[in-house]
Amino acid sequence: MSAAPPSGNDLSLDEILGLAPVIPVLIIEDVAYAVPLGRALVAGGLPVLEITLRTPVAMDCLERMAGEVEGGVVGAGTVLNPAMRRAAAAAGARFCVSPGLIEGETAGERAPLLPGIATATELIAGLAAGFTNFKLFPANVVGGIEALKAFASPFQQARFCPTGGVNAANAADYLALPNVVCVGGSWVAPAEAIRAGDWGRITALAREAAALGAG
């Protein structure tokens, strides 16, 4: 079981990524689902919650979760530009996740940013911009475990949160790699369970995912 995160907004990105082995990647269609969903995931041992900015209500969901889910560390995903990062931080995001590198953005401004990379060239650019933590995306398309193994030697300072095609069947294989600190995935919050309000099922899935970090 992961330790409860400190209160306040004093966590670095390194600390946030180390809180649990799995970051739920959440697409929420109704604000009414936000708080019970967040509480169900935190109860199962997954305190770091990524709300993707892909729906009209996503920013409202982020604000509700950030304000009402005790023990949650709520961030924004699918952040595509500096304006979205500023808006997410204003809504209470404690971190941001982007599918790629955002020109001109650095790691420590506003909510700490986890940028996506898919190639060695992008990784070099990200390191030059001061990042050390990266989202490998889409992991299942760009080489997955084998790509991360290949990156390990030339890019020893880089740490990864692979996302895209990561699921209950392969998450442990990713987490066994020394340059992987956590994974991102949506399997812990299935859309049908959210729509049905089956928070018990989501807590159980979160508990199984949190156990991947044991030992």
VEXMAR-137610 format. One record per residue: z, y, x of N, C-alpha, C in turn; residue in three letters. Coordinates in nm, 3 decimals, m for minus. Layout:
N
PT       n.z       n.y       n.x      ca.z      ca.y      ca.x       c.z       c.y       c.x     r
PT         Z         Y         X         Z         Y         X         Z         Y         X   ALA
...
***
This chain:
215
PT       n.z       n.y       n.x      ca.z      ca.y      ca.x       c.z       c.y       c.x     r
PT     0.000    m0.120     0.084     0.000     0.000     0.000     0.000     0.124     0.087   MET
PT    m0.086     0.218     0.055    m0.095     0.340     0.133     0.024     0.430     0.106   SER
PT     0.063     0.507     0.207     0.172     0.602     0.190     0.129     0.715     0.099   ALA
PT     0.226     0.771     0.026     0.196     0.885    m0.060     0.157     1.004     0.026   ALA
PT     0.055     1.078    m0.014     0.012     1.193     0.065     0.114     1.305     0.058   PRO
PT     0.127     1.385     0.164     0.214     1.500     0.158     0.170     1.597     0.050   PRO
PT     0.264     1.670    m0.006     0.229     1.770    m0.106     0.168     1.891    m0.037   SER
PT     0.106     1.977    m0.118     0.044     2.097    m0.063    m0.096     2.068    m0.013   GLY
PT    m0.153     2.164     0.056    m0.291     2.153     0.102    m0.298     2.147     0.254   ASN
PT    m0.201     2.077     0.314    m0.186     2.082     0.459    m0.246     1.961     0.529   ASP
PT    m0.331     1.886     0.463    m0.388     1.768     0.525    m0.520     1.800     0.594   LEU
PT    m0.535     1.747     0.716    m0.664     1.757     0.784    m0.757     1.650     0.727   SER
PT    m0.885     1.660     0.759    m0.979     1.559     0.712    m0.945     1.423     0.772   LEU
PT    m0.904     1.420     0.898    m0.861     1.293     0.959    m0.750     1.230     0.878   ASP
PT    m0.654     1.310     0.838    m0.541     1.257     0.761    m0.585     1.211     0.622   GLU
PT    m0.671     1.287     0.559    m0.720     1.249     0.426    m0.793     1.115     0.431   ILE
PT    m0.883     1.099     0.527    m0.960     0.976     0.537    m0.873     0.856     0.571   LEU
PT    m0.758     0.882     0.631    m0.668     0.773     0.668    m0.571     0.731     0.560   GLY
PT    m0.573     0.796     0.445    m0.475     0.767     0.341    m0.499     0.634     0.270   LEU
PT    m0.623     0.591     0.260    m0.655     0.466     0.191    m0.788     0.413     0.242   ALA
PT    m0.810     0.282     0.232    m0.935     0.227     0.285    m1.057     0.258     0.201   PRO
PT    m1.036     0.295     0.075    m1.148     0.320    m0.016    m1.130     0.455    m0.084   VAL
PT    m1.236     0.536    m0.083    m1.240     0.660    m0.160    m1.326     0.635    m0.284   ILE
PT    m1.268     0.641    m0.403    m1.349     0.626    m0.523    m1.449     0.741    m0.536   PRO
PT    m1.575     0.707    m0.561    m1.679     0.806    m0.582    m1.702     0.812    m0.733   VAL
PT    m1.666     0.924    m0.794    m1.653     0.932    m0.939    m1.759     1.022    m1.002   LEU
PT    m1.827     0.969    m1.102    m1.917     1.047    m1.186    m1.853     1.052    m1.324   ILE
PT    m1.807     1.168    m1.367    m1.731     1.181    m1.490    m1.811     1.263    m1.591   ILE
PT    m1.830     1.205    m1.709    m1.913     1.268    m1.812    m1.832     1.348    m1.914   GLU
PT    m1.701     1.327    m1.918    m1.617     1.391    m2.020    m1.487     1.436    m1.955   ASP
PT    m1.451     1.562    m1.973    m1.329     1.615    m1.914    m1.207     1.536    m1.957   VAL
PT    m1.210     1.482    m2.077    m1.094     1.408    m2.128    m1.062     1.285    m2.044   ALA
PT    m1.160     1.233    m1.970    m1.136     1.116    m1.887    m1.070     1.150    m1.753   TYR
PT    m1.079     1.273    m1.711    m1.047     1.309    m1.573    m0.905     1.273    m1.533   ALA
PT    m0.808     1.323    m1.607    m0.668     1.304    m1.566    m0.624     1.158    m1.578   VAL
PT    m0.650     1.089    m1.689    m0.609     0.948    m1.693    m0.680     0.862    m1.590   PRO
PT    m0.806     0.894    m1.559    m0.877     0.821    m1.454    m0.811     0.843    m1.319   LEU
PT    m0.784     0.968    m1.287    m0.719     0.996    m1.160    m0.584     0.929    m1.149   GLY
PT    m0.506     0.933    m1.255    m0.373     0.870    m1.252    m0.384     0.719    m1.236   ARG
PT    m0.484     0.657    m1.300    m0.502     0.512    m1.287    m0.536     0.473    m1.144   ALA
PT    m0.621     0.551    m1.079    m0.658     0.520    m0.941    m0.541     0.542    m0.846   LEU
PT    m0.468     0.651    m0.863    m0.352     0.677    m0.777    m0.247     0.567    m0.796   VAL
PT    m0.227     0.523    m0.920    m0.129     0.417    m0.948    m0.167     0.288    m0.877   ALA
PT    m0.297     0.266    m0.857    m0.342     0.147    m0.787    m0.343     0.159    m0.636   GLY
PT    m0.306     0.276    m0.584    m0.296     0.292    m0.439    m0.413     0.363    m0.375   GLY
PT    m0.497     0.429    m0.456    m0.610     0.505    m0.401    m0.590     0.653    m0.434   LEU
PT    m0.523     0.729    m0.347    m0.492     0.868    m0.379    m0.605     0.966    m0.353   PRO
PT    m0.704     0.929    m0.271    m0.811     1.022    m0.237    m0.925     1.002    m0.338   VAL
PT    m0.958     1.109    m0.411    m1.051     1.100    m0.523    m1.167     1.196    m0.502   LEU
PT    m1.287     1.143    m0.500    m1.407     1.226    m0.482    m1.480     1.240    m0.616   GLU
PT    m1.478     1.360    m0.671    m1.549     1.387    m0.795    m1.686     1.443    m0.759   ILE
PT    m1.789     1.369    m0.789    m1.923     1.414    m0.754    m1.966     1.525    m0.850   THR
PT    m2.028     1.627    m0.795    m2.072     1.742    m0.874    m2.210     1.715    m0.932   LEU
PT    m2.217     1.613    m1.017    m2.344     1.567    m1.072    m2.350     1.581    m1.224   ARG
PT    m2.245     1.626    m1.286    m2.244     1.642    m1.431    m2.202     1.784    m1.465   THR
PT    m2.234     1.831    m1.585    m2.198     1.968    m1.623    m2.047     1.994    m1.625   PRO
PT    m1.968     1.886    m1.642    m1.823     1.904    m1.652    m1.751     1.872    m1.521   VAL
PT    m1.826     1.843    m1.415    m1.764     1.795    m1.292    m1.663     1.894    m1.235   ALA
PT    m1.696     2.022    m1.231    m1.605     2.119    m1.172    m1.478     2.133    m1.257   MET
PT    m1.493     2.126    m1.388    m1.376     2.129    m1.475    m1.289     2.005    m1.452   ASP
PT    m1.352     1.890    m1.434    m1.278     1.768    m1.407    m1.201     1.780    m1.275   CYS
PT    m1.265     1.836    m1.175    m1.201     1.856    m1.045    m1.076     1.943    m1.061   LEU
PT    m1.091     2.052    m1.133    m0.979     2.143    m1.151    m0.864     2.075    m1.226   GLU
PT    m0.898     1.997    m1.329    m0.794     1.928    m1.404    m0.723     1.824    m1.318   ARG
PT    m0.799     1.744    m1.246    m0.739     1.643    m1.160    m0.652     1.706    m1.052   MET
PT    m0.705     1.811    m0.989    m0.630     1.876    m0.881    m0.497     1.931    m0.931   ALA
PT    m0.495     1.977    m1.055    m0.374     2.037    m1.107    m0.277     1.943    m1.174   GLY
PT    m0.327     1.825    m1.219    m0.245     1.741    m1.305    m0.223     1.598    m1.256   GLU
PT    m0.294     1.554    m1.154    m0.278     1.416    m1.105    m0.182     1.418    m0.986   VAL
PT    m0.058     1.387    m1.013     0.043     1.389    m0.907     0.013     1.281    m0.803   GLU
PT     0.021     1.319    m0.677    m0.007     1.224    m0.569    m0.153     1.211    m0.534   GLY
PT    m0.241     1.279    m0.608    m0.383     1.271    m0.580    m0.426     1.376    m0.479   GLY
PT    m0.524     1.340    m0.397    m0.589     1.433    m0.305    m0.734     1.442    m0.352   VAL
PT    m0.764     1.547    m0.425    m0.889     1.555    m0.499    m0.991     1.637    m0.422   VAL
PT    m1.112     1.583    m0.411    m1.219     1.651    m0.342    m1.346     1.650    m0.423   GLY
PT    m1.446     1.721    m0.374    m1.575     1.733    m0.440    m1.681     1.659    m0.360   ALA
PT    m1.764     1.583    m0.431    m1.878     1.517    m0.368    m2.008     1.580    m0.415   GLY
PT    m2.118     1.538    m0.351    m2.251     1.594    m0.381    m2.251     1.746    m0.364   THR
PT    m2.183     1.791    m0.260    m2.183     1.934    m0.226    m2.308     1.960    m0.142   VAL
PT    m2.396     2.047    m0.192    m2.528     2.063    m0.133    m2.550     2.194    m0.059   LEU
PT    m2.459     2.291    m0.076    m2.480     2.421    m0.015    m2.346     2.494    m0.003   ASN
PT    m2.342     2.603     0.073    m2.215     2.675     0.092    m2.155     2.725    m0.038   PRO
PT    m2.236     2.767    m0.134    m2.183     2.818    m0.260    m2.108     2.709    m0.335   ALA
PT    m2.160     2.587    m0.335    m2.091     2.477    m0.401    m1.960     2.445    m0.331   MET
PT    m1.958     2.457    m0.198    m1.834     2.433    m0.124    m1.729     2.538    m0.160   ARG
PT    m1.770     2.663    m0.168    m1.676     2.770    m0.205    m1.622     2.749    m0.345   ARG
PT    m1.711     2.713    m0.438    m1.668     2.692    m0.576    m1.572     2.574    m0.587   ALA
PT    m1.601     2.468    m0.514    m1.514     2.351    m0.517    m1.376     2.385    m0.462   ALA
PT    m1.372     2.459    m0.351    m1.244     2.498    m0.293    m1.165     2.585    m0.390   ALA
PT    m1.234     2.675    m0.459    m1.167     2.762    m0.556    m1.111     2.682    m0.673   ALA
PT    m1.176     2.570    m0.707    m1.131     2.485    m0.817    m1.018     2.392    m0.777   ALA
PT    m0.984     2.390    m0.648    m0.873     2.308    m0.602    m0.909     2.191    m0.514   GLY
PT    m1.037     2.179    m0.474    m1.077     2.069    m0.388    m1.008     2.079    m0.252   ALA
PT    m0.955     1.969    m0.206    m0.890     1.965    m0.074    m0.983     1.913     0.034   ARG
PT    m1.101     1.868    m0.006    m1.206     1.830     0.088    m1.338     1.831     0.012   PHE
PT    m1.447     1.833     0.087    m1.581     1.827     0.027    m1.663     1.721     0.101   CYS
PT    m1.754     1.661     0.027    m1.842     1.558     0.083    m1.986     1.596     0.049   VAL
PT    m2.072     1.590     0.149    m2.213     1.621     0.129    m2.298     1.500     0.166   SER
PT    m2.411     1.480     0.097    m2.500     1.370     0.136    m2.575     1.394     0.266   PRO
PT    m2.571     1.516     0.317    m2.639     1.549     0.442    m2.569     1.661     0.514   GLY
PT    m2.629     1.707     0.624    m2.577     1.823     0.695    m2.618     1.950     0.620   LEU
PT    m2.526     2.045     0.609    m2.556     2.173     0.544    m2.568     2.278     0.653   ILE
PT    m2.683     2.339     0.663    m2.708     2.433     0.771    m2.604     2.546     0.771   GLU
PT    m2.544     2.570     0.888    m2.449     2.678     0.904    m2.306     2.644     0.870   GLY
PT    m2.284     2.529     0.804    m2.147     2.491     0.767    m2.080     2.416     0.882   GLU
PT    m1.949     2.440     0.897    m1.871     2.373     1.000    m1.758     2.296     0.935   THR
PT    m1.686     2.221     1.017    m1.589     2.126     0.963    m1.470     2.193     0.897   ALA
PT    m1.421     2.305     0.954    m1.292     2.355     0.913    m1.292     2.469     0.814   GLY
PT    m1.407     2.522     0.777    m1.410     2.635     0.684    m1.381     2.586     0.542   GLU
PT    m1.300     2.666     0.470    m1.267     2.632     0.332    m1.215     2.488     0.326   ARG
PT    m1.250     2.413     0.222    m1.211     2.273     0.216    m1.284     2.197     0.327   ALA
PT    m1.213     2.114     0.406    m1.281     2.043     0.515    m1.398     1.960     0.463   PRO
PT    m1.505     1.957     0.540    m1.630     1.896     0.496    m1.657     1.765     0.568   LEU
PT    m1.695     1.664     0.490    m1.743     1.537     0.542    m1.893     1.532     0.517   LEU
PT    m1.976     1.557     0.620    m2.121     1.562     0.598    m2.184     1.424     0.610   PRO
PT    m2.294     1.407     0.539    m2.367     1.282     0.549    m2.469     1.284     0.660   GLY
PT    m2.489     1.169     0.722    m2.595     1.153     0.822    m2.661     1.017     0.800   ILE
PT    m2.786     1.006     0.843    m2.858     0.879     0.831    m2.922     0.836     0.962   ALA
PT    m2.931     0.928     1.060    m3.001     0.899     1.185    m2.921     0.949     1.304   THR
PT    m2.960     0.901     1.422    m2.897     0.947     1.545    m2.921     1.096     1.567   ALA
PT    m3.039     1.145     1.531    m3.070     1.287     1.548    m2.975     1.372     1.463   THR
PT    m2.954     1.332     1.338    m2.860     1.405     1.251    m2.718     1.397     1.305   GLU
PT    m2.682     1.283     1.360    m2.548     1.267     1.416    m2.528     1.360     1.535   LEU
PT    m2.626     1.373     1.620    m2.618     1.465     1.733    m2.602     1.608     1.683   ILE
PT    m2.677     1.645     1.581    m2.666     1.780     1.525    m2.527     1.803     1.466   ALA
PT    m2.473     1.703     1.397    m2.340     1.716     1.339    m2.232     1.730     1.444   GLY
PT    m2.241     1.652     1.550    m2.144     1.663     1.660    m2.153     1.801     1.724   LEU
PT    m2.274     1.852     1.740    m2.292     1.985     1.800    m2.231     2.094     1.714   ALA
PT    m2.225     2.071     1.583    m2.165     2.168     1.491    m2.014     2.154     1.482   ALA
PT    m1.957     2.058     1.554    m1.813     2.043     1.558    m1.755     1.935     1.470   GLY
PT    m1.841     1.859     1.403    m1.791     1.750     1.318    m1.763     1.626     1.402   PHE
PT    m1.663     1.550     1.361    m1.638     1.419     1.421    m1.632     1.309     1.316   THR
PT    m1.616     1.347     1.189    m1.615     1.251     1.079    m1.743     1.268     0.997   ASN
PT    m1.806     1.155     0.964    m1.934     1.158     0.895    m1.938     1.054     0.784   PHE
PT    m2.014     1.085     0.682    m2.049     0.989     0.579    m2.183     0.927     0.617   LYS
PT    m2.189     0.796     0.636    m2.318     0.730     0.657    m2.378     0.707     0.518   LEU
PT    m2.494     0.769     0.492    m2.550     0.765     0.357    m2.702     0.772     0.361   PHE
PT    m2.768     0.694     0.276    m2.714     0.583     0.196    m2.699     0.459     0.286   PRO
PT    m2.579     0.412     0.301    m2.547     0.312     0.403    m2.634     0.188     0.392   ALA
PT    m2.654     0.140     0.270    m2.730     0.015     0.253    m2.878     0.032     0.284   ASN
PT    m2.927     0.156     0.283    m3.069     0.182     0.309    m3.094     0.208     0.457   VAL
PT    m2.999     0.271     0.525    m3.022     0.318     0.663    m2.965     0.224     0.769   VAL
PT    m2.934     0.102     0.732    m2.893     0.004     0.833    m2.753    m0.048     0.819   GLY
PT    m2.670     0.019     0.740    m2.537    m0.033     0.709    m2.455    m0.071     0.831   GLY
PT    m2.404    m0.190     0.828    m2.314    m0.238     0.934    m2.384    m0.239     1.069   ILE
PT    m2.508    m0.281     1.073    m2.579    m0.287     1.201    m2.602    m0.147     1.257   GLU
PT    m2.629    m0.049     1.172    m2.645     0.088     1.220    m2.515     0.140     1.278   ALA
PT    m2.404     0.113     1.212    m2.274     0.159     1.261    m2.239     0.093     1.394   LEU
PT    m2.273    m0.033     1.409    m2.251    m0.100     1.538    m2.335    m0.034     1.647   LYS
PT    m2.459     0.002     1.613    m2.547     0.065     1.712    m2.498     0.204     1.749   ALA
PT    m2.439     0.277     1.655    m2.387     0.411     1.683    m2.261     0.408     1.768   PHE
PT    m2.188     0.297     1.768    m2.053     0.294     1.825    m2.051     0.329     1.973   ALA
PT    m2.143     0.278     2.051    m2.138     0.301     2.195    m2.183     0.441     2.235   SER
PT    m2.301     0.489     2.192    m2.343     0.622     2.235    m2.267     0.736     2.168   PRO
PT    m2.204     0.709     2.054    m2.134     0.814     1.980    m1.988     0.773     1.958   PHE
PT    m1.915     0.757     2.069    m1.780     0.703     2.061    m1.682     0.796     1.991   GLN
PT    m1.714     0.926     1.985    m1.624     1.021     1.920    m1.642     1.027     1.769   GLN
PT    m1.745     0.964     1.716    m1.776     0.974     1.574    m1.706     0.866     1.494   ALA
PT    m1.654     0.905     1.377    m1.591     0.814     1.283    m1.663     0.826     1.148   ARG
PT    m1.665     0.717     1.073    m1.752     0.711     0.957    m1.681     0.665     0.830   PHE
PT    m1.734     0.718     0.719    m1.704     0.670     0.584    m1.837     0.631     0.521   CYS
PT    m1.881     0.506     0.537    m2.008     0.465     0.479    m2.002     0.462     0.327   PRO
PT    m2.107     0.511     0.264    m2.117     0.517     0.118    m2.261     0.489     0.079   THR
PT    m2.278     0.419    m0.034    m2.412     0.384    m0.079    m2.434     0.236    m0.060   GLY
PT    m2.417     0.159    m0.166    m2.431     0.014    m0.156    m2.306    m0.056    m0.105   GLY
PT    m2.197     0.017    m0.085    m2.070    m0.045    m0.046    m2.002    m0.092    m0.174   VAL
PT    m1.953    m0.215    m0.172    m1.893    m0.273    m0.292    m1.780    m0.368    m0.256   ASN
PT    m1.724    m0.432    m0.357    m1.610    m0.520    m0.333    m1.646    m0.636    m0.242   ALA
PT    m1.773    m0.677    m0.243    m1.814    m0.793    m0.163    m1.830    m0.762    m0.015   ALA
PT    m1.867    m0.638     0.019    m1.895    m0.608     0.160    m1.802    m0.503     0.220   ASN
PT    m1.713    m0.444     0.141    m1.627    m0.336     0.193    m1.544    m0.381     0.312   ALA
PT    m1.490    m0.502     0.306    m1.406    m0.550     0.417    m1.485    m0.561     0.546   ALA
PT    m1.613    m0.598     0.537    m1.697    m0.608     0.657    m1.717    m0.471     0.720   ASP
PT    m1.737    m0.369     0.638    m1.747    m0.233     0.691    m1.616    m0.191     0.755   TYR
PT    m1.506    m0.216     0.685    m1.376    m0.170     0.733    m1.332    m0.240     0.861   LEU
PT    m1.391    m0.353     0.891    m1.357    m0.425     1.015    m1.416    m0.358     1.139   ALA
PT    m1.511    m0.266     1.119    m1.573    m0.198     1.233    m1.478    m0.091     1.289   LEU
PT    m1.467    m0.080     1.421    m1.372     0.015     1.478    m1.405     0.161     1.454   PRO
PT    m1.530     0.193     1.424    m1.567     0.334     1.400    m1.571     0.369     1.252   ASN
PT    m1.523     0.280     1.167    m1.514     0.307     1.022    m1.368     0.330     0.985   VAL
PT    m1.340     0.446     0.926    m1.202     0.477     0.886    m1.177     0.445     0.740   VAL
PT    m1.281     0.450     0.659    m1.270     0.417     0.517    m1.411     0.403     0.463   CYS
PT    m1.422     0.360     0.339    m1.552     0.351     0.274    m1.546     0.426     0.142   VAL
PT    m1.661     0.465     0.091    m1.669     0.526    m0.040    m1.743     0.435    m0.135   GLY
PT    m1.695     0.426    m0.258    m1.763     0.339    m0.353    m1.724     0.368    m0.496   GLY
PT    m1.811     0.329    m0.586    m1.789     0.355    m0.729    m1.741     0.231    m0.804   SER
PT    m1.736     0.116    m0.736    m1.703    m0.007    m0.807    m1.560    m0.008    m0.862   TRP
PT    m1.473     0.076    m0.807    m1.333     0.076    m0.854    m1.317     0.150    m0.986   VAL
PT    m1.421     0.220    m1.030    m1.414     0.294    m1.157    m1.544     0.274    m1.234   ALA
PT    m1.566     0.154    m1.287    m1.690     0.125    m1.358    m1.708     0.218    m1.479   PRO
PT    m1.831     0.259    m1.502    m1.858     0.353    m1.611    m1.811     0.300    m1.746   ALA
PT    m1.831     0.169    m1.769    m1.792     0.114    m1.899    m1.641     0.114    m1.917   GLU
PT    m1.567     0.095    m1.807    m1.421     0.098    m1.816    m1.372     0.240    m1.842   ALA
PT    m1.438     0.339    m1.782    m1.401     0.479    m1.807    m1.426     0.514    m1.953   ILE
PT    m1.545     0.480    m2.003    m1.577     0.512    m2.142    m1.482     0.444    m2.240   ARG
PT    m1.438     0.323    m2.206    m1.347     0.248    m2.293    m1.202     0.291    m2.277   ALA
PT    m1.174     0.376    m2.178    m1.036     0.413    m2.152    m0.953     0.296    m2.102   GLY
PT    m1.017     0.202    m2.033    m0.948     0.082    m1.983    m0.884     0.114    m1.848   ASP
PT    m0.780     0.195    m1.852    m0.716     0.242    m1.729    m0.644     0.129    m1.656   TRP
PT    m0.598     0.029    m1.730    m0.535    m0.087    m1.666    m0.631    m0.162    m1.577   GLY
PT    m0.755    m0.178    m1.623    m0.855    m0.245    m1.541    m0.884    m0.164    m1.415   ARG
PT    m0.894    m0.034    m1.431    m0.923     0.052    m1.315    m0.808     0.050    m1.216   ILE
PT    m0.685     0.049    m1.263    m0.571     0.038    m1.172    m0.574    m0.094    m1.097   THR
PT    m0.610    m0.201    m1.167    m0.616    m0.332    m1.101    m0.725    m0.335    m0.994   ALA
PT    m0.841    m0.277    m1.023    m0.948    m0.270    m0.924    m0.906    m0.184    m0.805   LEU
PT    m0.836    m0.074    m0.832    m0.788     0.012    m0.725    m0.688    m0.063    m0.638   ALA
PT    m0.603    m0.140    m0.700    m0.503    m0.215    m0.624    m0.570    m0.315    m0.529   ARG
PT    m0.673    m0.382    m0.579    m0.748    m0.477    m0.495    m0.815    m0.403    m0.379   GLU
PT    m0.871    m0.286    m0.407    m0.938    m0.210    m0.301    m0.839    m0.158    m0.199   ALA
PT    m0.722    m0.112    m0.246    m0.620    m0.062    m0.153    m0.571    m0.172    m0.060   ALA
PT    m0.570    m0.296    m0.110    m0.523    m0.407    m0.028    m0.618    m0.440     0.087   ALA
PT    m0.741    m0.388     0.082    m0.835    m0.411     0.191    m0.785    m0.348     0.321   LEU
PT    m0.695    m0.250     0.310    m0.643    m0.185     0.429    m0.519    m0.251     0.485   GLY
PT    m0.471    m0.356     0.422    m0.349    m0.423     0.469    m0.374    m0.487     0.605   ALA
PT    m0.280    m0.464     0.694    m0.290    m0.522     0.829    m0.386    m0.448     0.916   GLY
***
